[in-house]
Amino acid sequence: MIKSVLVANRGEIARRVFKTARRMGIATVAVYSEADAEAPHVREADQAVLIGPAPARDSYLVAERVIAAALETGAEAIHPGYGFLSENAAFAEAVMAEGLVWIGPPPSAIRAMGLKDAAKSLMEKANVPVTPGYLGQDQSAERLQQAAEVTGYPVLIKAVAGGGGKGMRKVERAEDFAAALASCQREAAASFGDDRVLIEKYVTRPRHIEVQIFGDSHGNVVHLFERDCSLQRRHQKVIEEAPAPGMSPEARAAVTEAAVKAARAVNYVGAGTVEFIADASAGLRPDRIWFMEMNTRLQVEHPVTEAVTGVDLVEWQFRVASGEPLPLTQDQIKLTGHAVEARLYAENPAAGFLPSIGGLDHFVLPDSVRVDTGVEEGGEVSPFYDPMIAKLIAHAPTREGAGDLLAQACAEVEIWPVKTNAGFLARCLDHPDFIAGDVDTGFIEARLDALAATPQPSDEILSVAAAAVLGEGEEASPWKGLTGFRMNAEPQAAVRLFLDGRAIDAPLADGDIEADILMTADGEVVVFEGGETYVLATRPPLRDLDDLTGDAQVRSPMPGKVVAVAVAVGDTVLRGQPLLTLEAMKMEHALTAPFDGHIESLSVSVGDQVSEGVTLVRLKANA
């Protein structure tokens, strides 16, 4: 068995691997950037090595520094985690060239599955069904658009080297193809250093089904059943579950057998996920499920598979990398109950899911479910890395039970001042269609307005804020703390508070209410309910001078890089029209005109790095 391991990753990923390593008596080594010097994964490791500045390209993505850290600390093996260098064949080869154990699949398998077009061609030869589309070498805009027309709209443009929802665009109409292609290629080049794309038929009612597979060096390959990852936004997974709802024995047999066949086609060793797209317009049918891609690593959503099979997949990774055969045969792997996972992100659903960064002054996560997180109270969400705060995973005997448990857990999240999607997740899980298993990849988009909108706070939580305001002046006021409190008093007068600039008369409660509150230096009361954070002011807001003049300054919502500018000074624009595109936290974000008007000034150009709050464009309303 391996005696020591360096994890070439950060945050919850590194902590997850360390947890199993500690249980197995394997010594741990962390690597970290300057931005992560105080991160929990650094503190928890037996040894830790600084490998560079904050940007991942200068630290976590520098293979030479990671390998040097392993050699310096005497680590026997390198575990890549998931993300960063985990699917980099050259990195795997470099690790092995230094005599270190690579805890991952053979470089040949990584290469075979790393390019979507080559992988699909390989699967066709292995008799694994693939989605219709274009995999050609001609990457001219004319040829790609022609392929889209032959395939038939709607289509997906997908980066050949893509993953994680980046480098992917859905195109509904021919007239939108050119702009979508340019954006996709730009994002693909920035994320993967490869702007090549393929065209794929867009299935109108798709389900995203993936199968966890595992191989060893003795020729054994097994599956650990399927997961459903259909709840997505912008092709990024939001909620995952195992097993897939509505999966018949026939469909399960077809998709798991195809996954094992795919793994055998590349002599796969280690943990991997074979992803399929299913046409769910008539339920999950064995003949309407097609191969999409294979991820040659452990997946973010692996905990739901662990929950329903009782298998520690990281332990299996250690054992297989040590030369052992798989611990279980196929007939020994059983499904037990149902598990659901939600990805808690630092983002603001009510503002178009813009990422949120900053300090975690108040940070409370539920203790009723499994929580995998890489941050803690007093830490921060950095602009340099993925904005995921935590994964919440619930397991119960039934799907309904697991969903209810996870919805309640999401509703118990309390984080401030960073904004999160906790309330959004709870609403997704509580939606009648989700509960009924009526899901597909368009689930969120079709219900976005209702799911993303922040509900009004209840009278009960408003009464908590009102009582806090009334008690603020008392010298030993309990409202000053960050702890829960109880009140039991007869109702008096309502208290006038302001939420997002709107006046609210908050009643006082006539019973016991327990809640966490924060009182800020600005005289604001922060309360939590249903996964949402409400900041209630005691004074009316000053009107923005821009509102009085008909002007508007479009400011950067976060630090980032300007990757596209769609307007010039003097241009007339309509409300909602894209003005420029900002790349931040690994995603592109389009900034739009708040009203009809014209561009009075433009202070940035393509390639500029901008800070949060910087004015990018100034508009003036049409006379």
N, C-alpha and C positions, 0 to 999 in steps of 0.2 A: 504493500500500500504506500502511496505517496506520503512523504513525511512533512512537506511544507509546500505552500502555494502562494504565489503572488497573483492578485486579482487586478487585471488591467482594466479597471473601471472605477466608478465612483458611486456615491449615494446609496440608494436602497439596493442597487444591484450588487455592489461590493458587500454590503451588510448581509444580504441574503446568502451569498456564497460563504461568507465567514461563519454564519450561524451553523451550517452543516459541518464545515471544516472543524470548528471547535468541538462539536459533538463527536466527531470521528478521531479527535486527537491530532489533527493536522495543524501545524503552525501556519500563521497567516501573515502576509505582507501586503500593505496598502501602498498605492501610489497616489499622489495628489498634486494639484496645481496650487499656485499661490492663493487663488480664490477659495480653495477648500482646506486651508491650513487648519481651521478649527472644526472641520466637519466631523460628524459622528463616526464615519467609516475609518477615518484616520486614527481617532482615539481608540477604537475597538481592536485594531490590528495589533499583532505582537510587534511588528516593525512597520515603519512608514518612511517613504522616500519622496522628497520633493522632486518633481520632474519638469517643472517649467511654469511659465506665466499662465494667467487665467484662460485665455482662449484655448479651446480644445486642440486646435491645429498646432499650437505651440507646446502642448503638454500631453494630454491623453492620446492624441493621434500620432505622436512621434514614437514610432516603433523602437528605434534605437535606444531611446531613453528608458522605455519600459523594460526592455531586455537587459540593459545595463543595471537597472535597479534590481532585477532578479539575480543577476550574477553577483552584485555587490552584497546582497543580503543572504546569499546562499540558498535561495529558494530552489526547490527541486522542479517545480512545475509552474506553468502560467495558465490561469483560467481567464478567458477574455470577457466573461459576463455576457451581456447582450447589448448591442450597440457598439459604437466606436470601432475597435479593430476586430470584433468577433467574427466577421465574415470576410476577412482579408487574408487571402491565400498566401500572399508574400510574407505577411507577418507570421503566419503559422510555420512556414518554411524556415524563416529566420530564427524562430524560437527553437525548432528542432535542430537546426544547424549548430546551435550553441550547446547542444546536449541536454536541453531542457525538455520536460514532458509537456506536450501540447494537449490541453484538455478541450478537445473539440474534434470535429471530423477531419478526415484527410484533406490536405490542400487540393487534391484532384477533385474531390466532391464539392468543395467550396467553389472552385472554378466552374465546374460543370453546371452548378445551379445558380451561380452568381449573376449571369447575364440572362435576362428573361427570355430573349429570343432563342438563344442557344439551348436553354433549359427546355423550352417548349418543343423545340425540334427533337431533342433527345427523348422527351416523353412520348412524342408521336411514334418514334421508333420502338419504344418499349410498350406500345399499345395502351398507353394511359391517355384517356380522352382529354383533349385540350379545347380551349375556347376559340371560336373562329376569329380570324383577324389577319394582320400583316406582320411578318417577321423579317422582311427583306433588308438587304444591305444598302439599297439606295435610300439615302436620308434627305434627299431634296424635298423642299416644301411641296413642290408640285406632285412628286410621286406619293408622298404621305397623304396629301389631300385626296389624290385619286384613289388610294387604297381605302380611305375612310368612306368615300362614296360607293365603292364596290362592296365594302362590308355592310354599309347601311347605317344611317344615323338612328339613334345616338351611338357614339363610339367613345372609347376611352383612349386617350393618349397616355402612354406609360413609359417612364424612363427605363431603358434596358437594364441599367444598373441600379434601379430604384429600390425603395423599401420604406416602410414607416409612413406611407401616405404622401411622401414627397415626390415631386416629379410626376404628378398624375393630374390629368384634367378630363372632365366629361364635356363632350361637345354635342349639342343638340342639333345645330344647324350648320350648313356649309359655310355661311357667311361669318360664323364665329371661329372657324377652324384656325385661320392664320394667327390670330391673336392668342388663342389658347396654346397653339404649338410653340410660339415664341416664349410665352411665359413658362411652359413646361420645360423647354430646353434650357432656359436660363436657370431655373431652379435645380434641374438635374445636374447641370455643370457645376453649380455652386455646392451642391450637396455631395455629389459622387465623382466629380471630375470627369464626367462623361455625359455629353448632351444627346446621345443617340436614344431614339424612342421606338416603340412599336405601337401598332394600332390593334385594338381589341374590340370586339362587339360588346356593346353595353347591354347587359341583360336587364330588361325593364323591371323585373321584380326579383332582384338577386338576394340570395342568402350567402353569407361568407362562412363557409364551413372549413375547419382545418383539423388535421389529424396529427396528434403527437406520436412520433415514431422514435425508436431507439435501436441502434445496432451495436454489435461488439466486434472485436477482432477475430472471433471464432466463427464468423459467418452467420450468426443469429441476428434476426431483425424481427421486432415486435411492434405492435401499435398499442397505445394506451387510450384508445377510443378518441372521440371527436370533441371539438369545442365549437360553439357558435359565437362568432364575433361580428354579427350583423349590425349591431348598434354602433354606428360610426358617424363622424362629422368630418367632412373634407377628407374622407378616406382614412381617417385615423380612428382607431378603435377607442370606444368609450366604455362599453359594458360588454363583458364576455361571460359565457356560461358553459358548463359541461354537465351532462351531455346536451346535444342540440335538441331543442323542443320540436316535437313532431317527427322525430327521426324513426322511421320504420326499421325493423330488422333487416329487410332487403336492402334499403338504402344505406344503412350502416355497413353492411357487409361489402357493398360495392365500393364505398368511399374508403374504407379502411384497407381493403385489399389493393385498391389502386395506390394508396399511400405506401404500403409495404413494397409494392412492385416498383414504385418510383425510387425508393431508398435502395433497393437491391440493384437498380440500374446503374447506380454510381458507387457501388460497394461502400455504402454508408456505415460509418462508425460514430457512435455518440448520440447526443440528443438533437433532434431536428423536427421541423414542422412542415408538413405538406399542405399547402393551401388550395382550396377549391372554391369555385363559384357555382352556386346552384340556382337554377330557375325555379323559384318557389310559386309561380303562378298557379300551379296545380298540385301544390304540396311538394315534399322532398321525394323525387322519383330517382331510381337508380340510373336511368338513362339521361338525366338532365343535370348531371353534376360534372364539371370540367376542371381539370388542373389549371391553376393560375401560376404558382411559383412554389419554390421550397426555400424556407429559411433555415440555413445551416448553423443553427445555434439554439440555445434555450430561448423561449419566448417570454415577453413581459407577463403574459397571461398564464404561465405554467402553473401557478398555484391552484387554479380550479381543477386541473388534471390531478394534481397531488391530492386534493381534497376528496375527489370521487374514487380514486384508485388506492389511496393509502401509501403511495410511493413517493419517496423523497428523490426527485429527479436529479438534484445536485449530487446526492450520494451515489446514484448510478453513474453520473459523469466521472466521479473520482474512481469508482471501481473499474469502469471500462477503460479509463486512461491508464490504470495500473495493470492492465492486461487480464483482468478477471472476465469471465463470461457474465452475461446478463443474469441478475439475481432471480428472475422469474421467467417462466415460459409463457407463451401466449394464453394457454388455457388457465393459467394461474392468476391472470390479471382480471379483476372483477370490478364492475361499476357498483358503487354504493351511494345512493342519495343523489343530491344535486348541489352544485356550487355555482355562485355568481360572483364576479369581480367587477368593481368600478374603479376607474382611474380618476383620482382626485388631482385636478390641475389648478395651478395658479393662473386663473384667467377670469374674465368678466363676461359671462354669457349675455347679460343685458346690454353690453357694448360690443356686440359682434365677436365675443370670445377673445378679445384682445388679451394677451398675456399680462400678468401683473407681477411686478418684482418688488423687492424690498424686505424689510425686517419682519420677523415672525414674533411680534411682541406678545401676542396671546395665541396659544396653539394647543388646542384640545382635540384629540382624536378618540373615537369610541373604543371601549375595551370589550365589546360584545362580539367582535369578529376578528379575524386575522388581519393585522395591519403591517404592511411592508413599507417603510418610509426611510428616507435618507436625511431628513432634517428634524429639528427639534425647536422647542421654544427658545427664543434668544438668537436663533440662527437667521438665515435669510434665504430668499429665493434669488438666485443670481441671474443676470441677463445673459450669461455665457453658455448656459446649458438648457436642456429640456425642462419645461416648466412643471413637470409632474411632481407633486408633493408626496403622494402616497398611493398605495393600492389597498383597497378594502375588499376582503374576501369573506363571503358567508357560505356556510355549508349546512344543509339540513336534509332530512329524509325526503322532502318533496321540493319541487321547483317553487311552488307557492310559498312554502316556508322559508326557503333560502332568499327569495326576492323580498319578502316582508322584513326579514332580519336585516338585509343589506340596506333597504330603504330607510329603516329606522336608524341604522348606523350612520348613514349619510346625513340624516337630519340632525344628528347629534354633534356634527363637526362644528367647531368654533375656532375661526382663524381671523386675525386682524393685525395690521391693516391691509395685508395682502388679500386680494379678492380671490375667491375660489368658485368652482362649479359644483359645490356640494349640494346646494338646493336644486340645481338643475338635474343632478344625478338622482336625487330622491324623487323628483317629479317623473323622470323617465321610468324608474322602477315601479312607481305607483300608477302609471298610466294603464287604463283597462286593456288596451291592445297588447301591451307588453305582458301583462299578467296572463292574458289569453294565449300567449305564444305567437301572436300575429305580428311577426317581426320580419324585416328585410333591411337592406342597407339604406333605404330611403326613409326609414322610420322617423329619424330625428328631423330630417329636412321637411318632411310633410307636416310635422307638428311643431316646428321650430318656434313660431311666435308664442305659443302657449308654454312650451317647455322652457324657453330662455327668459321669459318675462319674470321679473321679480314680483312675487305677490305682495300685497299690502300686509304689514304686520298686524297681528291680532290685537284685539283690545287688551287681552291679558298681558302681552309683552309691552304694549304701550303703557299700561298701568305701572309696570316695573320701571320704565324710564321716567314716568311722571313722579313716582315716589322717590327716585334717585335725585331728581332735580330739587324736590322739596327738602330733601335731607342734606343737600350739598353744603349748606352753610354751617352745619353742626360740627363742632370741633372734632368729635370722635366719630364722625359719620361712618357707618358701615358701607356706604356707597362708594367710598374712596378706593376700596380694594378690588382685586381681581377675582375674589372668591364668590361663591353662591351666597344668596341671602334669602331670608323668609320675611314676609310682612303679613300682618294680620290687624287691619285697622278699618274703621268705618269709612265709607267713601266720603270725600269732601268735594271740593271743586275740581273741575278738569284743568289740566295744565296745557297751555299752548306750546307746542313744539313744531319744529319744521323738518320735514323729510324731503330731501332733494328740492328744496326751495318752496315746498307746499306746506301751508299751515295745517296742523292736525291738533284737534283737541283730545288730549290723552286722558282718559278717565282714571281715577284711582280705584284700586280693587277693593272688594268687600270680603275677601277671603285670603287664604294662603297661596302664595305663588313663589316658586323657587326658580331662579334664573341667574346666570352670570351677567354682570354688567361691567362696563369700563367707563370711567369719567376722564375725559381728556383735558388737556390744558386749554383748549379752545372753548370750554364750556359745553362740549358735546357729550351726549350719552350714547354709548355703543352697546347694543343688545343683540342677542342671537336667537334665531328661531327657524326651525325647519331647514337648517343648513345655510340660511341666509344671514348676513350681517347688516344691521340697520344702524346708521349713524344719524342721530336725532339732534338737531341744533336747538339751542334755547333762544336764539335771536334770528330774525328774518335775514336772508342773504342780501347783500348789496347787489344791485343790478349791474350786469356786465356792460361796460361802456360800449362794447361792440353791438349789443342789442339796441342801443339808442341810436347808433349811427348807421346801422345797416351794413356794417363791416363784419368780417369774420376772419380770425386768424386760425388757420389749420395748423395745429401743433403736433409734434411727434408724441405719440402716446407712450413711447418707450425708447430706450437706446436701440439704434439699429443702423442699417446701411440702406441708402436709397438705391434701388436697383432699376427703377423705371420712372420716367416723368412723362405724363400723357398730355400736358398742357404747356402753353407759353403765355407770357405776359400779353394781356389784351384779349385773350380768348374768351368767348362767351361759353358758359357752362350751365348745365341744368342740375337741379337738386339730385344728389345721388350719383352723379357722374364721377368716375374715377379721375383723380388728379395725379397721384403718384403711388408708387408701390414701395413699401418699406420691408426689408428683410430683417427679422428679429427672432431670436429664440428658435432658430431652425425652420421658420416658416415665413411665407410672404403675406403681407397685410396691405390691402388696398385702402387708401384714404380717399374719401369722397367729398363732394361739395355739399355743404349743409343747406344751401338754398340756391335758387337761380341767380346768376350774376355774372361778373367778369373778373378775370385774374388781374389784380392790381399790381402784385409783386410776387416774385418767385425767388426764394433765397437758397435753393439747393440745386444740385445737378446729380446725374447718375454717378455713383461711386462714393458720394459723400457719406461719412459717418456722422450721425447726429445723436444728440443727447435727448433725454426725455424732457418734454416741455418746450423744446426749441420751435420757433415759428418757421414753418416750411413754406406755406403759401398764404397770401392775404387776398381775400375776395371782397368785392364791393357789390352790394345788391343793385340790380338794374333799376334805373329811375322809373 
